[in-house]
Amino acid sequence: MGQPPSIRYLVLSWLRRLSTRLNQTFSQTLALLLPQFLGSRASAALNTKTLPRYEAIRNRMPPGSWDSHMHIMDGVRYPNYSRKHYTLKERYTLEAALSFESTIGIKNIVVVQPSCYGMDNSCVLDALRDLGPSQGRGVVAFDPDQIEKPTLQEWHRLGVRGVRINLQSVGKRLEKQEMEQTLRRYAEVIKPMGWVMQLYVPLAMITELEDIILTLGVRVCFDHFGSPTLPIQQHSSDDKAPGLQDPYTLAGFSSLVRLLQEADVFTKFSAPYRISGQAPLYSDLDPVSQELLRVAGGNKLVYASDWPHTRFDGMDIRPWTEKALDWCANTEGLTERLFRDNAKDLWDVK
């Protein structure tokens, strides 16, 4: 299990929160005072396009927004992790996570169990203890045949609201019958808790899972746009290259849309770099992104940063986040739903 946070860690976390609040207060005060001095020129002075880039993102983010998928990964505090797929090069602590989140105006986070820690959920649970249930939710991993009800109840009290079944990160493939048995066993365990079953599987697999999911009786959320595979000729580093024209040609996309429209199913608007090679805006993914916003943005789509972007060191998700804000601005209320309201519904935030 992880060690309790040090006094230094708690003090630094408190100072970071204080700094963020002071910065927000300054911005709000500036917005109130400038009209007194600039009159009609105030609106131009406050135009977000004239502000530093990430200040503009912070100002556009709805109050109370949630990042529905990020990780804590600290090889010093939690050294017992698998190095099979990658080695941690930095300490991705809660403090570092909240520092990043402050650059996009988010303070509420869903801490998701990383695959490298297996079923040792110490990093998730310790983060939830530090955050408190008003600011944090968690998604854990466990063996449904070994977990005990008191453990689930304690995790629920801390803010856990889901279990993650991750085949994609580890390249695992289950036959349909085995997958159905696995999903039904997890559903039996989490249904009394009202938890989410979070699935990270290839989009193409959703076709064979569609009928099964409809009968599980639990809420399901697919990671990262449902994890589609774009046509090889479109997976280019050239952001101007022609992209996918019709997302319904992707295997599994029609099934995903039907589930979003007809069942208690969500998906995450997250990690475009795991699907597209066209950084920083991932334009070849636009048809998928925009169609999901159209069919599910109102109530079944949640934004997530996927920080710290494992296997994609140095990735900056903020330009794409700004692009998502631009898209949402075209539909009244969509920004609030994608970045806040849908997440509060999904993660049982009162």
MOGIGI-V509391 format. One record per residue. RES is the residue in one letter. SS is DSSP state (H for helix, E for strand, - for the rest). PSI is psi in radians with two decimals (NA if undefined). Layout:
{{RES:SS:PSI} {RES:SS:PSI}}
This chain:
{{M:-:2.71} {G:-:2.70} {Q:-:2.64} {P:-:2.62} {P:-:2.52} {S:-:2.85} {I:H:-0.71} {R:H:-0.75} {Y:H:-0.78} {L:H:-0.69} {V:H:-0.77} {L:H:-0.68} {S:H:-0.73} {W:H:-0.72} {L:H:-0.66} {R:H:-0.77} {R:H:-0.70} {L:H:-0.73} {S:H:-0.76} {T:H:-0.75} {R:H:-0.70} {L:H:-0.69} {N:H:-0.75} {Q:H:-0.70} {T:H:-0.72} {F:H:-0.78} {S:H:-0.72} {Q:H:-0.70} {T:H:-0.73} {L:H:-0.73} {A:H:-0.54} {L:H:-0.63} {L:H:-0.59} {L:H:-0.73} {P:H:-0.51} {Q:H:-0.52} {F:H:-0.52} {L:H:-0.22} {G:H:-2.21} {S:H:-0.30} {R:H:-0.09} {A:H:-0.76} {S:H:-0.67} {A:H:-0.68} {A:H:-0.51} {L:-:0.02} {N:-:2.21} {T:H:-0.38} {K:H:-0.34} {T:H:-0.16} {L:-:2.79} {P:-:2.53} {R:H:-0.88} {Y:H:-0.34} {E:H:-0.65} {A:H:-0.74} {I:H:-0.79} {R:H:-0.73} {N:H:-0.42} {R:H:-0.32} {M:-:2.25} {P:-:2.47} {P:-:2.43} {G:-:0.30} {S:-:2.77} {W:E:2.46} {D:E:1.93} {S:E:0.11} {H:E:1.86} {M:E:2.98} {H:-:2.62} {I:-:2.18} {M:E:1.85} {D:-:1.79} {G:-:-0.22} {V:-:-0.93} {R:-:-0.56} {Y:-:1.34} {P:-:-0.22} {N:-:1.24} {Y:-:2.73} {S:-:2.28} {R:-:0.31} {K:-:-0.70} {H:-:-0.49} {Y:-:2.78} {T:-:2.32} {L:-:2.13} {K:-:-0.34} {E:-:2.97} {R:-:1.86} {Y:E:1.38} {T:-:2.96} {L:H:-0.70} {E:H:-0.79} {A:H:-0.67} {A:H:-0.82} {L:H:-0.54} {S:H:-0.78} {F:H:-0.84} {E:H:-0.59} {S:H:-0.43} {T:H:-0.30} {I:-:0.23} {G:-:0.46} {I:-:2.40} {K:-:-0.12} {N:E:2.25} {I:E:2.65} {V:E:1.96} {V:E:2.06} {V:E:2.37} {Q:-:2.12} {P:-:2.61} {S:H:-0.51} {C:H:-0.35} {Y:H:0.08} {G:-:-2.17} {M:-:0.26} {D:-:1.77} {N:-:0.34} {S:H:-0.74} {C:H:-0.66} {V:H:-0.84} {L:H:-0.71} {D:H:-0.68} {A:H:-0.72} {L:H:-0.63} {R:H:-0.69} {D:H:-0.64} {L:H:-0.76} {G:-:2.67} {P:-:-0.30} {S:-:-0.35} {Q:-:-0.22} {G:E:2.56} {R:E:2.79} {G:E:2.63} {V:E:2.15} {V:E:3.09} {A:-:2.43} {F:-:2.87} {D:-:2.05} {P:-:-0.33} {D:-:-0.15} {Q:-:-0.40} {I:-:2.53} {E:-:2.60} {K:H:-0.74} {P:H:-0.59} {T:H:-0.79} {L:H:-0.73} {Q:H:-0.69} {E:H:-0.75} {W:H:-0.71} {H:H:-0.73} {R:H:-0.60} {L:H:-0.39} {G:-:0.09} {V:E:2.33} {R:E:0.29} {G:E:2.83} {V:E:2.45} {R:E:2.25} {I:E:1.89} {N:E:1.80} {L:-:-0.53} {Q:-:-0.81} {S:-:-0.57} {V:-:0.07} {G:-:0.59} {K:-:2.50} {R:-:2.23} {L:-:2.48} {E:-:2.75} {K:H:-0.76} {Q:H:-0.75} {E:H:-0.67} {M:H:-0.73} {E:H:-0.77} {Q:H:-0.71} {T:H:-0.85} {L:H:-0.71} {R:H:-0.62} {R:H:-0.77} {Y:H:-0.71} {A:H:-0.69} {E:H:-0.66} {V:H:-0.75} {I:H:-0.30} {K:H:-0.78} {P:-:-0.38} {M:-:-0.25} {G:-:0.50} {W:-:2.90} {V:E:2.43} {M:E:1.91} {Q:E:2.10} {L:E:2.24} {Y:E:1.60} {V:-:2.79} {P:-:2.54} {L:H:-0.70} {A:H:-0.47} {M:H:-0.37} {I:H:-0.49} {T:H:-0.79} {E:H:-0.26} {L:H:-0.22} {E:H:-0.92} {D:H:-0.59} {I:H:-0.82} {I:H:-0.62} {L:H:-0.36} {T:-:0.12} {L:-:-0.56} {G:-:0.30} {V:-:2.80} {R:E:2.39} {V:E:2.47} {C:E:2.21} {F:E:2.38} {D:-:2.58} {H:H:1.15} {F:H:0.27} {G:H:0.03} {S:-:1.07} {P:-:2.81} {T:-:2.03} {L:-:2.69} {P:-:2.42} {I:H:-0.71} {Q:H:-0.29} {Q:H:-0.21} {H:-:1.34} {S:-:2.69} {S:-:-0.11} {D:-:1.91} {D:-:-0.18} {K:-:-0.03} {A:-:2.56} {P:-:2.40} {G:-:-3.09} {L:-:2.34} {Q:-:-0.71} {D:-:1.89} {P:H:-0.36} {Y:H:-0.13} {T:H:-0.19} {L:-:2.29} {A:-:2.16} {G:-:-0.26} {F:H:-0.73} {S:H:-0.69} {S:H:-0.73} {L:H:-0.80} {V:H:-0.74} {R:H:-0.74} {L:H:-0.71} {L:H:-0.63} {Q:H:-0.50} {E:H:-0.21} {A:-:3.09} {D:-:1.17} {V:E:2.38} {F:E:2.92} {T:E:2.80} {K:E:2.32} {F:E:1.47} {S:-:2.79} {A:-:0.92} {P:H:-0.48} {Y:H:-0.27} {R:H:-0.13} {I:-:-0.70} {S:-:2.59} {G:-:0.11} {Q:-:1.10} {A:-:2.62} {P:-:-0.06} {L:-:-0.22} {Y:-:0.91} {S:H:-0.45} {D:H:-0.22} {L:H:-0.10} {D:H:-0.76} {P:H:-0.65} {V:H:-0.86} {S:H:-0.85} {Q:H:-0.59} {E:H:-0.67} {L:H:-0.67} {L:H:-0.68} {R:H:-0.80} {V:H:-0.37} {A:H:-0.11} {G:-:-0.48} {G:-:-0.51} {N:-:-0.11} {K:-:0.18} {L:E:2.36} {V:E:2.40} {Y:E:2.53} {A:-:2.57} {S:-:-0.46} {D:-:0.40} {W:-:2.47} {P:-:0.50} {H:-:0.98} {T:-:2.44} {R:-:-0.01} {F:-:0.99} {D:-:2.37} {G:-:0.02} {M:-:2.40} {D:-:1.89} {I:-:-0.12} {R:H:-0.67} {P:H:-0.69} {W:H:-0.62} {T:H:-0.71} {E:H:-0.67} {K:H:-0.73} {A:H:-0.70} {L:H:-0.69} {D:H:-0.80} {W:H:-0.81} {C:H:-0.52} {A:-:-0.32} {N:-:-0.19} {T:-:2.14} {E:-:2.25} {G:-:-0.14} {L:H:-0.62} {T:H:-0.82} {E:H:-0.64} {R:H:-0.78} {L:H:-0.73} {F:H:-0.22} {R:H:-1.09} {D:H:-0.75} {N:H:-0.65} {A:H:-0.71} {K:H:-0.65} {D:H:-0.87} {L:H:-0.74} {W:-:0.26} {D:-:0.89} {V:-:2.09} {K:-:NA}}
